[in-house]
Amino acid sequence: MAAHLYYPDCLSLARKSTAAASLASWERPATMRVRPPGRRWKPWEDRTLLSSEDTTAAAAELGRSEASCSVRLWRLKTGQVRRPEDLPPSP
């Protein structure tokens, strides 16, 4: 009976092994675009975002997407990133 319980695991391990081998052999096509690195948030941008009543207006002022501003504001308010006043002064 115990061998029967482990039988499905043998199948899933084989499937995972096949998937891993396929992924390991993947190469980026020459025509595939590489995503540029994202812009880092600067303290003055955080202050602008925190002082703004409207995320849409802040996004336009900062030259960022509304989604980016909404996520950053949420992270600032929940303490997931340091607020500008918590940062040490830059040299």
Beta strands, then each sheet from edge to edge (+ up, - down):
end
